[in-house]
Amino acid sequence: EGVFGRNKDGVLPRLPEGEGVFGRNKDGVLPRLPEGEGVFGRNKDGVLPRLPEGEGWGEGMRCLLKSRSFRGRFLCKAFPVCTAMFLILAPAAFSRAGGEALSGDLMIFHSGSLSAPMAEMTAAFMQMHPGVRVLREAAGARDSARKISDLGRKCDVMASADYVVIDTLLIPEHADWNIRFAANEMAIAYRTKSRYADQITAENWHGILLRDDVAFGRSDPNADPCGYRTVLTMKLAEDYYRRPGLAELLLRKDRRYMRPKETDFLALLEVGAVDYVFLYRSVAMQQGLKWIALPDEINLGNIALADHYATVSVDISGKTPRTTMTQRGEPILYGVTIPRNAPNPVAALAFVAFMLEKEWGMAIMERNGQPPVVPAPTDTFDRIPESLRKYARAP
């Protein structure tokens, strides 16, 4: 096997006559750089600029990338080189031991708020591993978990907007471990044409949402973490705004606009059926919506306020039919696991490693407004596969 495919000699296939790795050259090799230019910028010797004294390659690159002029030259000249190196080296980094290529279907259940980053991650993963076909199903995290626990659906990776869903609905019967990987915060999204869009603020939103001519949407607390987090946000708002009974007033209003997951409201918001939606800040950002940034005291986004968030709670459906469980307020943290019934566990391990890697999946999460928290503590650390333990830590 060669790097790009099979050759009768077992080495890299020959390039077309007159073609270099990155373009045409009369000698059939890499085109020469302009006189006096190195790969990453100008140098009197026409080579790579010297790194800062005593710095290794990684730290030197971080120093160089701080320079705006360098970044411009890097994108113009070095990006093709880095891209080629990525395509060559990345598959080896995330394939199974021994170099055997990954293959088969990879089924991922994930929360609706992960749709945008998951689309990017799975596209990149399939480019690395063309033998793998990734299939995704987006739903409320609790509904996704019940596909596994109640319906017996087979799934290779389960990524939840709340790590607690994995802990309470899947472990220990259907999964063994749980890695927390990203954060978020609650927000109120709207569009330019929403009623009172020019008046709503972080201080008066609750009064505007209670007006008779305003409609707002929220997701179902029994199906989606965003749903019960909306209730918790409303309860925290009672104390913050000193309005006893506020949560009950909001929860009684516009129940007809409750949906299974928060992303189901995007179409309703677009056509004006609702004016405002409780959802994650990341989703509002990804969809180009306007949003109200709620105070840290109520948005469930500040880890330092964990004890304060825990002062409120909501009862939701339990692990078995006709039972309930109490969900206390806590900072928003996403979780991921590989269920016991995973049909393709080897590809699942490779995907989760890619997803949790700082330079790959976590960079995509950061870009989509969901800041990484890897490595985060987990009570299941001892049961995490050895190859994934570097992405978590013991409590």
N, C-alpha and C positions, 0 to 999 in steps of 0.2 A: 504493500500500500504506500502510495506517495502522499504528500501533504494534501493534494487536491484530488487524488483519485488513483486508480490502478494503472500501472505501466508494465510493459512486458519485462522490464528490468527491475521492477519493484521500486522505482524511484519517481521523482517529480516528473510529470509529463513535460515534454519539450514545448516551448512556446512557439507560436507561429513565426515563420521566417521574418526576420526584421522587427519583431516585437520585443520590447523590454518588459520587465515585470509591471512597470507603471506607465508605459507609453512607448511610442515608436522611436527607435534610434538606429542609425546606420549600422551599428555593431550588434543590434539586437539585445542591448543591455539597458540598464537604468540610465535615463537621460542625465547629462551633466547639469549641475546647477550653474546659475549665472556666475561670471567671474567675481571672485571675492565674497561669494555668499556661502555660508554653511547651511546645514539642514535646518537649523533653528534661528539663523540670523547672520548678520555681517560680522566678519572677524578678519583681522589683517592677514591671517593665513588661509582664509576661505574655508574654515572648518568650524566645528561646534564651539560656541563660546565656552570659556572656562567656567566651572562651577565655583561658588563661593568657597573661600579657604576652609578646608576641613570638613566640607559637606559631601555627603554621598549623593548618589544619583537622585533618589526620591526627594530629599530635602532641597537639592539644587534645583530640581524642576519646579518645586513649589515656589522658590524664590524667583525663578525666571518668569513663571506664569503671572506674577504680580505686576509685571511690566506690560502696560497697554500696547506699546509698540511691538514687544516681543509676541504678544498674543496674536496680533495681526499677521506677523511673519509666520508664526506657527501654523495658523489656519491655512495660509496660502501654500506653504511648502511641506510642512511635516504631517499635516492631517492625512494625506493619502498613505504615507508610510505607516502611521499609527493604525489606520483602519485596516490595512493589510495584515499587520502584526496581530491585531485583535481577532481577525477572521481565522488566522492560522493557529493562535495560541489558545483562544477562549474555549473551543471545543474540547481540547485536551484537559483544560482546567476543570470542566464540569461534566466529563463523561465518566463512565464506570472504570474501576480499576482494571489495569491490564490493557487499556486502550480500545476495548471492544465498543463499537458504535452503539449509541442508544437508538431504540426503535419502538414502534407501537404507538397506540393512543395514550394520551395523558389527560385524564378528566379532572378539571378543577372546579370546585364549588367556591364561590366567593361572594362577599357582600357587594351590594350595588355601588357603594362609595369607592370600591376598588376597581370599578370597570375601566376607567381611563388608564391608570398605571398598569393594570393587568394586561390590557390590550398591547401596550408597549413592551412589557416584559415577555409575553408569550411570543410576540412576533420576533424579538431578538433571539429568544431561546430556540425557536424553530429554524432560524437562519443558521445558528450554531450547529443544530442537530436536525438536518433535513429528514432523517428517518423517523422523527417524532411528529405526530399530529396532535396538537393541543386542542382540547374541547373545553369550553368554559360555560358555566351556568351561573348567572348573577341572580341573587335573591336576598331577602332579608336573612341575616345570619342565623337566626333561630329556625327559620324555615329550612335553610340549607342543612343545618344540623339534624333536623327531623327527617330529611330525606335519607340520611344515613341510619339514624337510630330507629325510626318508626317504619320506613318504607323499604329498608334494606338496599337502598341504592348504592352502587359501588362508585368510589371516588378516590382519586390518587392524592389530591391536595385539598385541604379545607382551609380557607383564609377568611377570618371573621373580623368584622369591625369592632367586636368586643371579645377579648381573650376569654372573658368569663363564660361565654357561650360554650366554648370548647371544654372548659373545666367542669361546667355543670351538666351539659347535655351529652357529651361524648366520652369523657374520661370517667371511669376506667373501662367501661364495657366496649367502647368502639374506638378508642385512641389511648395512647400511653403518655404522650407528652405534649407540651404547648410552648411555643416560643413567641414572646411579645416583640413586635418589630416596628411599630409606628404609632404616632400620636395624631390628635386632631382636636377640634373644638366645635361647639355648637354655634350656629349663627342663624339669622333670619334673612332669607334671600327674597329678592323682589326684582321687578323690571321697571324701566323708566315710566311706563304707562300705568303702573299699579296705583290704586287710589291713595292719595296722600303721600306719594313717593317723595315729594319735595318737602314734606314736613316731618317724616318719621326719623327718630334718632335713637341712640342707645338708652336714653332716659325716658322717652314717651311711647315706645313701641307697644307696650301692653295696653295702653289706652286706645291707641289706633286700632289694634287688632280686635278690640271689644266693640268697635262701632258697628252698627247694624248694616251699613252699606259696604263693609269690608269682609272678605272671605279669606281664610287661611287654611293651609293643609298641614298635616303631620302624618307620620307613619304609625302603623299598628304596634303598640308596645309588646304584644304577644308574638309578633312575627319578626320584628326588626329592632336592633339595639338603638337606632336613632329614634324610634318611637318611645321607648321608656326613658331615653335620655332627654327627650323633649319634656316629658312629665317632670323629671327631676329638675330640669332647668326652670320650669314654671314654679315649682315649689321653692327653689332657692330664691327666685325673684320675689316671692312674697316677703321674705325677710329683708332682702336688699333694698326694695322700693318701699318697704313698710306699708304693704297693702294686704292685710289678712284676707284670706278667701280668694285671692287672685287666681291661684291655680285652678280651683274648682270652677270659677267663671269661664276661664279659657278652655278647660276640658269639656265643658257642656256645649260650647259653641262650635259650629261647623263640623260636627262629627261625620256628616255625609262626605266630607273630603278626606277621610282617613284612608290610607292605602297601605299595601303590604310592605313597601320599602320606599325610602326617601326619594330615590331617583324617578319613581313613578309620577312625581308631581311636575316634572319639567315640562311636559306637554300641556298640562292644565295651566301652568303659569304662563306659558308662551301664548296661549289663546285667550288668556284673561279670565278663565273660569275661577281662578283664585288669584289673590293679590300678593300674598306672602306665603312663604313655606319655611318651616323649621327643618334645617338640614345641616350637614357639616360644611364648615368654611371651605374645605378643599373642593367640594362639589360645586359650590357657588363660583369659586375661582376657575375651575376647569370649564364650566359652562358659560363663562363670561357674564355672569349675573351680577347685579348690585347686591350688597349684603350689609346688614347691620352687625358690626363687631360688638358682641356682648361683653360686659365686664367679666374679668377673670373669676369674680366671686360666683358667677352663675353659668359660665360657659363650659365647665368641666374640662378645661384645657390646661390647667396649671397644676402640675404634680405637687407643688409645695402646698396646695390648698386641699389635699386629699382628706384631711380630717374634717374640714368644713363641708366638703361635698357629702361626706358620710352622714351628716345630720339629717338628710332627707332620704326617703325610700319610696318604692312603689311595688305593689304586688302584681306579679305576672304569672302566666301559665307555667306549670311545673314540668318535671321530667316525664311524668306519665299523665294520661288523660284524667281530667277532673281533679287535678292537684294544682296547688299554687306554690310559688316561691317568692321570697322578698329580695328585690334588687336594690341595694343601697347605692347612693351616689359615689362615684369615684372618677378619677381622671380617665379620659378616653385613651385606651390602648388597644391596638389591633393584635390578633394572635393568629398563628398558623400551625397546622399539624398535618401529619400523614395518617389517615385512618388505617385501622388494622385490616380492613377489607380491600386495600389498594390493589388494583389489578396489575399495576406497573410500578412497583415500589422503587426499582432502581432508577428509572427516569424521574420519579417523584423526588428522590433524594437529590438528584442532580439539579432539578428545577428549584427546590427550596434553597439549596446552596447558592445558586445563581441569584435568586430573589433576595437573599439576606446579605449578599456581598456588597460592601460599601460602594465599590466602583461600578456596579451593575444595577441590580434591582433597587437598592436603597437610594442610589442617585436618581432613579426614575421616580421613586416615592417622594423624594425631596422636591424634585421639579414639579410635581403635581400637588404640592401644598400639604403633604402628609409627612412631617419630619420624622426621620428614623430614631429609634431608641435602642438600637442594637449595640452592644449586648445588654439585655435587661434581665433582672432576676426572675427565676421561675422555680416553683416548688417541685417541678418535674425534671429538674436538671439531670438527675442520675439515670433517667429513662430515655433521655435524648440520644439518638444515634451518635456514635463517636465523631463522625465526620461533620456533624452540625453543632457540636458543643461549643465551639469557639464563638458562636453567634448568641450565646446565652451565658448566664452565670448563676451560681448557686445563691439562694437568698441570704 
